[in-house]
Structure formats: structure tokens, C-alpha cells
């Protein structure tokens, strides 16, 4: 069956050519924004990998100073890789499914090239002796790593203000945050400074910045994508995923990265289904769940975007069902026990001995002082706060009251999703309760944590979720993107992506921010 | 188990900082205390949820003891490993005197 069947009664929508035609073009130049279109043009020799890389490098040179998406750019290495790809294509030799496309990599994902800093002073000069599995798999598929993107230090944040190399700015309005923690990757995609990017998502860090930057952010089910080479934050929550111009791009990158990895014992052994060849098939009938707990405290533009999506899915013939997720509002509390506990343990490795910052203070005369001073100098305030919180909830006398209890509630949250997915295929709601906020406008840590109210439970339960651009908030001066989120059961990526793609097709091509002039 | 978190004293904050190997300056301790109290105050909502008899869920997957075959593989060279070390002596990582030094 084709996508046409699912679109009965929707003939007035311009979605059929979606990202395939001019809609996929950035109005600012002749280079396609999305990865699949660029890949196809390189393969058809309408353009070359070298031209694509040069174009992206020019865009970075003009826009990165105002956006600060990239911490490091690999111009020479990228040009060399592109020359190699172009030679293969010119010689008619086989190339991978990502041949010649420039990819940005979040700087908590290890690359042999350049540094891997986690946007932290403690890793300021760290050079990874190996590539993360995802980097290895994408480069084998022909992708070209163009640079490393800024994040909230150690991926702890929702605004990319807590980055040792300066705040990242939202390309739609540079006085506002891009979201976080994968804000550099999201800003780079939104500003067309790469064909796609990698992010990591521990409690919403792919989906929330994608929402705030008007692009697609996809968190696969826990274990689907290898974490080997991802600097660990919350090991039972972390997942790498794509941040892209389109669902089609996200599906392709996912397909190239996903699957069991002998180097990550927590990667899932289940075979990865082919999501790219079936992506255009709209399911004949499917059920969209709407939790009533997702309807309060959101900006009007966010609620309106969800309402439009409900109308769209209903018009497509989907069944809309009410589902109950009463533990939605304890997700943040559960998360802020489990994630800091795991972080305090994972970040214990940064001790100033084998790698990373070591204090030069003369008072650090013994090992304890060397550890404590190196860590105090190397970690920023938010990271220190979370290490303290995690250490506290794991400490003698508090373990049962906090950590063990949070793990029990984690099981309840998982059971709640299991029950909801008995009556629906996907759960629809907002990604973030608000559009992008002003840089410096949110100073209370707890208020910042609440940005992730709709995204943390996805990670707690280990299921998959995707944020899709869904319109704009026009009440705040410059139009600001808002996103919707679809969540699906663990390992239900095929149906999640098909439904997301059907929605995307109906929207036409994505819109691009006007480049900042400041 | 009370619904309210036990107030965190400065002494406890100092103790947790020691456990966490973080040299938090004495003048920073009251701010850290206040921030942790605010977060713990919010987290206290977990105490009102009934969890009797529930098995804790430490991980989304139920994988156990996944081991690879025990075959010899080429590892990283000493030079690659030492490249990131803050202080080295020959083929070793240099550290301050250990014996008689740990004050914790």
C-alpha cells in the first residue's frame, strides 16, 4: 500500500511531494537543507560532495559566530573525505547510503578527530583515542563529520547556556536559547550548518532542542543505538539519536546507526527492522492516544499545535483515544533521583589522574585533595549540583528513601505506558510546554528541570519518541517554532516513524529561519 | 517514612561533598544547601506514592551477563593511552605520593 491510501480526504494538502521537490530547498541558497535530497544530488552528480562541504563551511563561517553551535570544525579533513567520495562516484564505484553528506556530532560523542570535551573544562584538551560506534558506522556509510557541537556541560541542561565554551543561540531568535542539552546540534541543523546532526537524549536532550529549533529530533528506544563512545551521564537512560531536517533523514540515519554492538553490552540484540523502505507506507488504521495529563500548563501555541495534529490524524482516519498517564507529573522527581545517582557514579572517573583536568594547586598535596580540587575546578555549577544530589540519594540512610523508591516508581511509569499502549499505537502531546525562552531568563534550576516534563518519562520507561515541527508561536516578536511529540512502545520505531512521516508529508517542506544579522 | 525531606544541614552538605570528592569552597556551601533543599523538597512528592511490593527497575532492558567471546584483540598502544594523561614519567602516569597521603 502506498501513502496515498492513508491520505483520503486530504487531497488539498501539499504533502505529496513533501521534501522531494523545491519545498526541501533552503530559500536562502541553492543547497538542499535535507540530507536525503543532498545525498541523491551527489549520487546523480548534480552537485559534488566537495561543493556541499564548501557550502556548509561558508555557512558556518558566516553564521556560527552569532549562533555558537560548533565548538570545533574539521574543514581540511572534511574536504579530504569529500574529495575521496567524489572520486569514487566519478569512477562509478559503490558508495554508502550517506556518501558525501556533512554531519555534525555532539561533543559528548567520541571522535578521533579533534577533541571530545562535553563542553566541560575538565575535558578541555581530551582527545579520544577511538571513534564512537555511531561515528564509525556513519562514516563507513559515507557521512563526513564536519564538526563537534556545543552542549550543556555533560548533557546536563535544557538551554545550552551551561556550556564551558559559551551559550548557544537559537537561529530563529538569537536572544533565545536553542534548548538543550543537544542545543548545538539542533541550532546547527536549524541554521543549515550541516545536513544532519547527532544528539544524545537522557531526559529530552534531543527532542526538546529540536522542538525549540523547529526541526526533527528522534530518540530511539533504549538500547537500539550503541552507547559505545558516548560519554556516560545516566547509563540506563542515555540514547544517541538523529537531529534532522526531516523524518526521512532521521529514519535513514537511524537505520545506519542502530543495531547490536559487541562494544556495548547494553545494546539491544533484537534485529533492527528496515524503516527506510517502508517509511512512505501510512498504516491503514492506527490509534493515537491523548493523555489528559499533557494538557495543562502549556503555552497556547503549543496546545494549538497539538490540537491541529489531532485534527490531522483524525482526518487521516486514525482513531483518537484518551489514555491515562497519571504519573506524568512525578516523572521529573523520579528522573532527578535516578539520573543524578547514575551521573555521580559515572562522573567519578574524572579524577585528574589518567586524563582530563588536573589541578596545579600547591595545596593538593595528597590524592584526596588532588581529586577534590581537580573536580571542583573542572566541573561547572550544574554538574557539581547533580553530582552532590546523586551522591546524597545514594548515601547511607537515604538510599531506600530516594534511589530504591525512584526505581520502584520507574516500574510504575513503565507499567502505565504498557497499559496505555494496549489502546493506542502512538501517544501524542507537546514536546516542550513552551517555545524557546530568553537567554538568562530562567535562573531557578528546578524551573529549568520542568522543561522536560513531557520527555523524561520516555527515557525512564526506555520507549521511543520523536519531536516534529508543528507551527509557530507568533505572540513573542519573532516567530518561534513549537513542536509536537509522538511516543511509541519500546522497539516500535517502524510505526512511530511511519506515522511521523505521514504527518510531515502533510506539512510540506520545513521552514528556515532568516539568518541573523547581529 | 515522612512526606517531608529531612532538612539538610551544612555539615551534611560538607559530608556529601567529601563523599563526592568535590572541594566546595566554604562560602559556596550555604547556596549549595539551599539548591539541594529546593530540589529535595520537590522530590519529596515521591514519598506519597504507594510502592509496596514493587520490584525496583534499574534498567529498561532485562539483559544479563552478555559476554563476548574471550578472544585476543589488538588494544590501544601505551602511547595512545598516555596521550591524555596530565602527567607522565616514562611509560607511567605520575601521581602525588599515595602512601600516608589519603586524608579521608
Interface residues (C-beta under 8 A of the other chain):
Chain A: X125 X126 X127 X129 X130 X221 X222 X223 X236 X262 X265 X266 X268 X269 X327 X330 X332 X333 X334 X336 X337 X344 X348 X351 X352 X353 X354 X355 X356 X357 X358 X364 X365 X366 X367 X368 X369 X370 X371 X372 X373 X375 X376 X379 X384 X385 X387 X388 X389 X391 X392 X395 X401 X402 X404 X405 X406 X407 X408 X409 X410 X411 X412 X414 X444 X445 X446 X449 X461 X462 X490
Chain B: X1 X8 X13 X16 X17 X18 X19 X20 X21 X22 X23 X24 X25 X32 X35 X36 X38 X39 X40 X42 X43 X45 X46 X47 X49 X51 X54 X55 X56 X57 X58 X59 X60 X61 X63 X66 X67 X68 X76 X80 X81 X83 X84 X85 X86 X87 X93 X95 X96 X97 X98 X101 X102 X103 X104
